[in-house]
Amino acid sequence: MELHSNSSGLPPLPDYTLTVMPSLVAPIPDKLLSLLLPIAAYWILSMLFHWIDVKDYFSQYRLHTPAEVLKRNHVTRWEVIRDVIIQQVIQTVVGWILEITEPDDYHGKENYDMAVWGQRIRLAQRVIPVTLNAMGIDAVGLASKLSASHPDLAGAIAGGVYPSFFSTVISKSGVETAVPGFAPWEMMVAQAIYWVLVPAMQFAAAILIVDTWQYFLHRAMHMNKWLYTTFHSRHHRLYVPYAFGALYNHPFEGFLLDTLGTGIAYKITGMSTRQGMCFFTGSTIKTVDDHSGYALPWDPLQRITSNNAGYHDVHHQSWGIKTNFSQPFFTFWDHLLGTVWTGGDISARYERSRRAAQLKLGSDNAAITKSSQADSKAPNPYANELRDATKLKSIPLEQQQPLPTTGKAKQQAAGSREQVLEDRSAGGSTILREEAQEEMEAKRSLRKSNRRRTASSLTQSDSLRGLRERVSIHGRTGGVLGMDHQ
């Protein structure tokens, strides 16, 4: 049998037959499943975090206390659920329109596509002998010397010549012909490119597109007063984010930022339906995790990327609204364009808000107790929180009181509070008045606390250092929330 080669000297491409890709979960079509999975992931993960909240598990990793959720937010949970469902309905309708414009997925061409990559690898090898000869090295002689001990290396040096590798093809007339074949290493590299490198590049490009899209639109929502007060201020009525409030937005904003952004990334990168399924679901999980209110040390999503629950939580505070715009994956745009929070250690700010909310809840509960003795017998899920609010920590005043911001951080805080005032429908001025009152109460309580230092019986886990550990996102850098002091 004689070895024949085509005009290019490349191994031939195999034939293939296309068949429709079967459903991943029969009988649900993949296109429908790609719309249902993100919604299912959103509520499953949200309810998991809600269950953790209710059971008071992992409280040492909580960024905010239950009292803060009740007293600092300016929207009810039912309003949040309603708006999230509205956004998910819009998301599903737009997603379905997007899906019906996509052709069906087929399989059966995988070997052909990998062979195309194999040919590209073979063509790339033809540069090697030319380069060696230009450097004064005899490529043919070197390949001849290595052919016995290292045949694959010799073939690559010779420019992709592998006489020992061939395959047999049968023509329509039934004649067998030997043609050049791929070296095993070539097909291994081709498979890695096809199954790993190309999908990884698609996902990386999609993440870059979504991060870019959301950063600049999100930033515009804060810089333009009309956009903020008309659309984005609704999301910021959650000063204490929780998991199922991640998609609490104005319907138009939800469509523009989330639905349209991921749809554009999906289209541009040429993902398959199943790749889109993973991307949409993964983006949803990341968004929920960022709003969970927990800095869990074993949470891979909070370790893989610098954009995590602690980082995004700063953006939800009245003094940090005009910082930390990046979402949902990485923070490079914040750092490149100087919009990352620069106020350094913020644990004292968190502690002040925590104490004020606990005292407010304690006052409300005391009023209820006076009006109804029956209610006082009911179990109080915040008993420990109220105890900690009244028995203040034996820590020096200067360590508990937030230090005044200076420089750029002062401008960031001032701009953020100015934006809070713009949301008049949610009582922006009331929020700032309450914070000013809270700060006065905190100072007054701290002075009393210092006089009672020796009587304090709180454990070390209740100290400000414990809070600092919760909001520092595992101490990844010298600064709080994974950011350096500036």
FENSULPE-V713527 format. One record per residue. N is the residue number from 1. PHI is phi in degrees with one decimal (NA if undefined). PSI is psi in whole degrees, 0 to 359 (999 if undefined). NEAR is the number of other C-alpha atoms within 10 Angstrom. Layout:
# FENSULPE-V713527
N & PHI & PSI & NEAR
N & PHI & PSI & NEAR
This chain:
# FENSULPE-V713527
1 & NA & 125 & 8
2 & -90.5 & 143 & 8
3 & -84.4 & 122 & 12
4 & -113.7 & 155 & 13
5 & -137.4 & 149 & 15
6 & -78.2 & 178 & 10
7 & -62.2 & 331 & 6
8 & -85.1 & 346 & 8
9 & 73.9 & 13 & 15
10 & -97.1 & 152 & 19
11 & -59.2 & 140 & 20
12 & -71.6 & 158 & 19
13 & -86.5 & 140 & 15
14 & -75.1 & 158 & 13
15 & -74.9 & 161 & 9
16 & -150.3 & 159 & 13
17 & -130.4 & 125 & 9
18 & -86.8 & 137 & 11
19 & -133.7 & 151 & 11
20 & -64.8 & 136 & 10
21 & -65.9 & 126 & 13
22 & -69.0 & 158 & 14
23 & -65.5 & 142 & 13
24 & -67.3 & 320 & 11
25 & -127.4 & 94 & 9
26 & -67.6 & 142 & 9
27 & -98.2 & 20 & 8
28 & -80.3 & 122 & 13
29 & -61.0 & 147 & 13
30 & -57.8 & 323 & 21
31 & -64.6 & 321 & 21
32 & -71.7 & 321 & 15
33 & -63.1 & 325 & 17
34 & -67.2 & 340 & 24
35 & -89.1 & 329 & 22
36 & -82.4 & 325 & 16
37 & -60.6 & 314 & 16
38 & -60.2 & 323 & 23
39 & -67.3 & 315 & 19
40 & -61.8 & 316 & 13
41 & -62.8 & 321 & 16
42 & -59.7 & 310 & 24
43 & -77.7 & 326 & 16
44 & -64.2 & 310 & 14
45 & -67.9 & 321 & 18
46 & -62.5 & 316 & 22
47 & -67.6 & 330 & 14
48 & -63.4 & 313 & 14
49 & -66.1 & 324 & 21
50 & -64.2 & 319 & 17
51 & -62.7 & 319 & 12
52 & -62.0 & 321 & 14
53 & -61.8 & 309 & 19
54 & -62.5 & 318 & 11
55 & -80.9 & 353 & 11
56 & 60.3 & 38 & 15
57 & -81.8 & 152 & 12
58 & 54.5 & 37 & 12
59 & -62.9 & 337 & 15
60 & -68.6 & 344 & 16
61 & -106.7 & 8 & 19
62 & -80.9 & 135 & 20
63 & -78.8 & 329 & 28
64 & -134.3 & 156 & 23
65 & -88.4 & 162 & 20
66 & -57.1 & 327 & 20
67 & -62.1 & 322 & 22
68 & -66.7 & 321 & 20
69 & -59.2 & 319 & 17
70 & -74.5 & 324 & 17
71 & -104.2 & 338 & 16
72 & -99.0 & 338 & 20
73 & -79.6 & 150 & 16
74 & -117.7 & 35 & 18
75 & -153.3 & 145 & 16
76 & -81.8 & 160 & 11
77 & -63.6 & 324 & 14
78 & -67.9 & 324 & 9
79 & -64.6 & 322 & 11
80 & -62.8 & 310 & 19
81 & -59.9 & 317 & 15
82 & -59.2 & 311 & 11
83 & -70.0 & 326 & 18
84 & -64.1 & 317 & 21
85 & -63.4 & 319 & 15
86 & -60.0 & 316 & 17
87 & -64.9 & 322 & 23
88 & -69.8 & 329 & 21
89 & -64.8 & 313 & 14
90 & -60.6 & 317 & 17
91 & -59.3 & 318 & 21
92 & -68.4 & 317 & 19
93 & -63.5 & 312 & 13
94 & -64.2 & 320 & 16
95 & -62.4 & 321 & 19
96 & -67.7 & 320 & 16
97 & -61.4 & 319 & 10
98 & -64.1 & 319 & 15
99 & -69.2 & 322 & 18
100 & -72.7 & 346 & 10
101 & -85.1 & 351 & 8
102 & -91.8 & 141 & 13
103 & -69.2 & 160 & 9
104 & -63.9 & 151 & 13
105 & -83.5 & 138 & 15
106 & -122.6 & 159 & 14
107 & -133.3 & 167 & 12
108 & 118.4 & 350 & 14
109 & -102.7 & 5 & 15
110 & -60.6 & 314 & 15
111 & -63.7 & 323 & 17
112 & -63.6 & 312 & 16
113 & -63.8 & 323 & 17
114 & -68.7 & 326 & 23
115 & -66.1 & 326 & 22
116 & -60.7 & 316 & 18
117 & -65.2 & 325 & 19
118 & -62.0 & 319 & 26
119 & -64.1 & 321 & 21
120 & -63.9 & 322 & 14
121 & -65.8 & 320 & 17
122 & -64.2 & 317 & 21
123 & -64.0 & 322 & 15
124 & -63.4 & 330 & 13
125 & -68.6 & 340 & 18
126 & -68.5 & 346 & 16
127 & -77.0 & 336 & 15
128 & -62.5 & 306 & 16
129 & -63.9 & 326 & 21
130 & -63.3 & 317 & 16
131 & -66.2 & 317 & 13
132 & -63.7 & 317 & 16
133 & -63.4 & 323 & 12
134 & -65.7 & 335 & 11
135 & -90.2 & 3 & 10
136 & 84.6 & 18 & 8
137 & -106.8 & 131 & 13
138 & -77.1 & 100 & 15
139 & -66.2 & 320 & 21
140 & -65.9 & 314 & 16
141 & -63.6 & 319 & 13
142 & -65.4 & 320 & 15
143 & -65.0 & 322 & 22
144 & -63.9 & 320 & 15
145 & -67.6 & 327 & 12
146 & -91.8 & 354 & 15
147 & -61.8 & 328 & 16
148 & -80.0 & 317 & 10
149 & -88.4 & 325 & 9
150 & -135.8 & 75 & 12
151 & -63.3 & 323 & 19
152 & -65.3 & 317 & 21
153 & -65.8 & 320 & 14
154 & -62.8 & 319 & 23
155 & -63.8 & 321 & 21
156 & -67.6 & 318 & 22
157 & -64.8 & 326 & 26
158 & -75.8 & 357 & 25
159 & 98.4 & 26 & 20
160 & 87.4 & 38 & 25
161 & -105.3 & 114 & 22
162 & -130.6 & 81 & 19
163 & -64.6 & 338 & 13
164 & -83.2 & 352 & 13
165 & -110.9 & 115 & 14
166 & -149.1 & 164 & 17
167 & -131.9 & 164 & 14
168 & -109.6 & 131 & 15
169 & -120.8 & 149 & 14
170 & -111.3 & 122 & 10
171 & -74.7 & 172 & 9
172 & -62.9 & 333 & 7
173 & -83.0 & 357 & 6
174 & 91.9 & 10 & 8
175 & -88.3 & 131 & 10
176 & -85.4 & 135 & 13
177 & -134.7 & 136 & 16
178 & -89.6 & 130 & 16
179 & -126.8 & 160 & 20
180 & -56.8 & 144 & 21
181 & -118.5 & 170 & 20
182 & -85.7 & 143 & 23
183 & -69.9 & 148 & 21
184 & -53.9 & 320 & 11
185 & -66.5 & 327 & 11
186 & -63.3 & 317 & 22
187 & -71.5 & 328 & 18
188 & -64.1 & 316 & 14
189 & -66.7 & 319 & 15
190 & -62.1 & 319 & 23
191 & -65.1 & 319 & 19
192 & -63.6 & 320 & 13
193 & -64.7 & 314 & 16
194 & -68.9 & 314 & 19
195 & -89.7 & 337 & 12
196 & -118.9 & 303 & 11
197 & -66.2 & 311 & 14
198 & -63.1 & 311 & 12
199 & -60.2 & 322 & 17
200 & -62.9 & 320 & 13
201 & -67.6 & 324 & 12
202 & -63.7 & 314 & 18
203 & -65.5 & 320 & 20
204 & -62.6 & 317 & 12
205 & -65.2 & 320 & 16
206 & -63.8 & 319 & 25
207 & -63.3 & 317 & 20
208 & -62.0 & 317 & 14
209 & -63.9 & 313 & 19
210 & -65.3 & 316 & 23
211 & -61.5 & 319 & 22
212 & -67.9 & 313 & 19
213 & -58.4 & 311 & 21
214 & -72.7 & 325 & 21
215 & -61.4 & 308 & 22
216 & -72.6 & 324 & 15
217 & -70.6 & 319 & 16
218 & -62.6 & 316 & 20
219 & -64.7 & 319 & 18
220 & -61.3 & 323 & 15
221 & -61.6 & 333 & 19
222 & -91.6 & 330 & 22
223 & -83.8 & 335 & 14
224 & -99.3 & 119 & 11
225 & -60.6 & 318 & 16
226 & -65.0 & 317 & 12
227 & -62.7 & 320 & 15
228 & -67.9 & 308 & 22
229 & -69.5 & 330 & 20
230 & -81.3 & 322 & 13
231 & -121.0 & 298 & 18
232 & -76.2 & 337 & 23
233 & -60.8 & 335 & 23
234 & -59.6 & 316 & 20
235 & -63.3 & 328 & 21
236 & -85.8 & 6 & 23
237 & -75.4 & 350 & 23
238 & -92.3 & 86 & 22
239 & -73.4 & 338 & 21
240 & -119.2 & 94 & 25
241 & -64.3 & 148 & 27
242 & -137.0 & 165 & 24
243 & -56.4 & 308 & 23
244 & -79.6 & 5 & 25
245 & -95.1 & 7 & 22
246 & -59.0 & 321 & 23
247 & -103.3 & 24 & 25
248 & -77.3 & 100 & 25
249 & -142.6 & 167 & 23
250 & -64.9 & 139 & 19
251 & -53.2 & 320 & 19
252 & -66.4 & 318 & 14
253 & -63.8 & 318 & 23
254 & -60.1 & 319 & 24
255 & -65.4 & 314 & 17
256 & -69.4 & 311 & 16
257 & -78.7 & 310 & 18
258 & -90.6 & 299 & 22
259 & -64.5 & 308 & 20
260 & -68.2 & 321 & 19
261 & -62.1 & 311 & 20
262 & -69.6 & 327 & 24
263 & -64.3 & 319 & 19
264 & -64.2 & 317 & 15
265 & -61.8 & 319 & 23
266 & -62.4 & 316 & 26
267 & -68.7 & 312 & 14
268 & -63.5 & 319 & 13
269 & -81.1 & 352 & 17
270 & 66.3 & 36 & 13
271 & -67.4 & 153 & 17
272 & -78.2 & 171 & 17
273 & -59.5 & 318 & 20
274 & -71.9 & 326 & 16
275 & -64.9 & 317 & 16
276 & -61.2 & 323 & 23
277 & -58.5 & 314 & 21
278 & -67.8 & 318 & 16
279 & -67.5 & 314 & 21
280 & -64.0 & 317 & 22
281 & -68.3 & 318 & 21
282 & -63.3 & 320 & 15
283 & -63.5 & 321 & 19
284 & -64.2 & 313 & 23
285 & -59.9 & 318 & 22
286 & -62.9 & 318 & 22
287 & -63.8 & 316 & 23
288 & -62.6 & 316 & 25
289 & -62.4 & 322 & 27
290 & -67.4 & 336 & 27
291 & -104.2 & 10 & 24
292 & -69.3 & 332 & 29
293 & 82.4 & 12 & 25
294 & -125.6 & 135 & 30
295 & -105.3 & 74 & 27
296 & -77.5 & 124 & 21
297 & -67.4 & 337 & 14
298 & -96.8 & 5 & 9
299 & -76.5 & 112 & 12
300 & -63.4 & 328 & 9
301 & -65.9 & 333 & 18
302 & -87.1 & 353 & 23
303 & -105.0 & 326 & 16
304 & -67.3 & 317 & 11
305 & -115.7 & 155 & 12
306 & -80.4 & 349 & 20
307 & -92.4 & 104 & 23
308 & -139.6 & 189 & 30
309 & -59.4 & 317 & 27
310 & -65.9 & 318 & 25
311 & -64.4 & 313 & 29
312 & -73.8 & 334 & 24
313 & -63.2 & 325 & 25
314 & -57.3 & 321 & 24
315 & -64.9 & 338 & 21
316 & -90.2 & 356 & 22
317 & -88.2 & 154 & 23
318 & -63.0 & 335 & 23
319 & -96.3 & 357 & 25
320 & -126.5 & 12 & 24
321 & -60.6 & 327 & 26
322 & -95.8 & 29 & 27
323 & -136.3 & 170 & 26
324 & 53.3 & 56 & 25
325 & -77.3 & 338 & 26
326 & -59.9 & 138 & 26
327 & -168.5 & 154 & 23
328 & -101.0 & 355 & 24
329 & -103.9 & 295 & 21
330 & -121.1 & 173 & 17
331 & -117.3 & 16 & 21
332 & -64.2 & 327 & 16
333 & -67.2 & 321 & 18
334 & -59.2 & 317 & 18
335 & -73.4 & 321 & 12
336 & -67.0 & 323 & 9
337 & -104.5 & 8 & 8
338 & 71.7 & 33 & 13
339 & -109.6 & 12 & 18
340 & -77.7 & 147 & 24
341 & -61.3 & 131 & 27
342 & -116.4 & 15 & 23
343 & -83.1 & 6 & 24
344 & 70.0 & 219 & 17
345 & -65.6 & 121 & 20
346 & -114.2 & 8 & 17
347 & -61.3 & 326 & 24
348 & -67.3 & 325 & 19
349 & -62.0 & 316 & 16
350 & -62.5 & 320 & 19
351 & -65.0 & 320 & 21
352 & -62.5 & 315 & 20
353 & -65.0 & 322 & 19
354 & -63.1 & 313 & 22
355 & -66.4 & 319 & 25
356 & -63.8 & 318 & 25
357 & -65.8 & 323 & 25
358 & -67.8 & 318 & 27
359 & -64.7 & 321 & 21
360 & -65.0 & 318 & 19
361 & -66.0 & 322 & 21
362 & -63.1 & 320 & 20
363 & -63.8 & 318 & 13
364 & -63.6 & 316 & 11
365 & -66.3 & 324 & 16
366 & -65.4 & 321 & 13
367 & -64.8 & 320 & 11
368 & -65.8 & 321 & 14
369 & -63.5 & 320 & 14
370 & -65.4 & 326 & 11
371 & -82.9 & 340 & 11
372 & -151.5 & 110 & 11
373 & -66.4 & 331 & 10
374 & -63.7 & 321 & 10
375 & -66.1 & 329 & 13
376 & -67.7 & 341 & 14
377 & -83.6 & 347 & 9
378 & -71.3 & 148 & 8
379 & -63.8 & 138 & 8
380 & -107.2 & 110 & 12
381 & -69.3 & 349 & 13
382 & -111.6 & 24 & 16
383 & -56.9 & 314 & 12
384 & -66.2 & 323 & 10
385 & -62.6 & 318 & 20
386 & -67.9 & 323 & 21
387 & -61.3 & 316 & 14
388 & -67.3 & 332 & 16
389 & -74.3 & 329 & 20
390 & -90.6 & 328 & 14
391 & -98.1 & 86 & 17
392 & -70.3 & 161 & 23
393 & -77.9 & 143 & 23
394 & -85.1 & 68 & 20
395 & -124.8 & 141 & 16
396 & -52.9 & 144 & 13
397 & -53.9 & 317 & 15
398 & -66.5 & 341 & 10
399 & -86.2 & 338 & 12
400 & -95.3 & 328 & 22
401 & -81.0 & 129 & 17
402 & -57.6 & 134 & 17
403 & -74.3 & 144 & 14
404 & -64.4 & 139 & 8
405 & -75.0 & 150 & 15
406 & -132.7 & 163 & 12
407 & 60.2 & 226 & 10
408 & -63.3 & 322 & 15
409 & -61.8 & 326 & 20
410 & -65.4 & 319 & 15
411 & -65.4 & 320 & 14
412 & -62.3 & 315 & 23
413 & -65.6 & 319 & 23
414 & -65.2 & 316 & 18
415 & -63.9 & 323 & 18
416 & -65.9 & 315 & 21
417 & -67.5 & 326 & 21
418 & -62.2 & 322 & 18
419 & -70.5 & 326 & 23
420 & -58.5 & 320 & 27
421 & -63.5 & 332 & 18
422 & -67.4 & 335 & 17
423 & -86.2 & 75 & 20
424 & -68.9 & 326 & 13
425 & -64.8 & 336 & 11
426 & -103.1 & 15 & 18
427 & 71.6 & 49 & 15
428 & -57.1 & 315 & 19
429 & -66.0 & 326 & 17
430 & -64.2 & 321 & 13
431 & -61.0 & 315 & 18
432 & -69.4 & 324 & 17
433 & -63.1 & 318 & 12
434 & -62.1 & 319 & 13
435 & -65.2 & 320 & 17
436 & -62.7 & 319 & 12
437 & -65.6 & 319 & 13
438 & -60.6 & 319 & 19
439 & -64.9 & 319 & 19
440 & -63.8 & 317 & 13
441 & -64.3 & 321 & 16
442 & -63.2 & 317 & 21
443 & -63.6 & 318 & 16
444 & -63.8 & 316 & 11
445 & -65.8 & 323 & 18
446 & -65.9 & 323 & 21
447 & -63.7 & 319 & 14
448 & -65.3 & 322 & 13
449 & -62.8 & 320 & 21
450 & -65.2 & 329 & 17
451 & -73.9 & 342 & 10
452 & -108.9 & 20 & 14
453 & -55.7 & 316 & 15
454 & -69.6 & 339 & 9
455 & -88.5 & 354 & 11
456 & -71.1 & 138 & 14
457 & -120.8 & 19 & 11
458 & -74.7 & 152 & 14
459 & -81.5 & 166 & 8
460 & -63.8 & 330 & 10
461 & -67.3 & 341 & 11
462 & -90.7 & 1 & 13
463 & -77.2 & 168 & 16
464 & -62.7 & 331 & 19
465 & -63.3 & 324 & 15
466 & -63.8 & 319 & 15
467 & -64.5 & 318 & 20
468 & -59.4 & 322 & 21
469 & -64.8 & 325 & 19
470 & -68.9 & 321 & 25
471 & -93.8 & 359 & 28
472 & -88.0 & 1 & 24
473 & 53.1 & 61 & 27
474 & 67.8 & 18 & 19
475 & 60.8 & 38 & 16
476 & -66.4 & 325 & 14
477 & -131.5 & 181 & 13
478 & -68.8 & 340 & 13
479 & -97.4 & 168 & 18
480 & -75.6 & 148 & 24
481 & 59.9 & 35 & 31
482 & 70.3 & 19 & 19
483 & -122.4 & 146 & 21
484 & -76.5 & 153 & 15
485 & -69.1 & 138 & 13
486 & -129.6 & 999 & 12
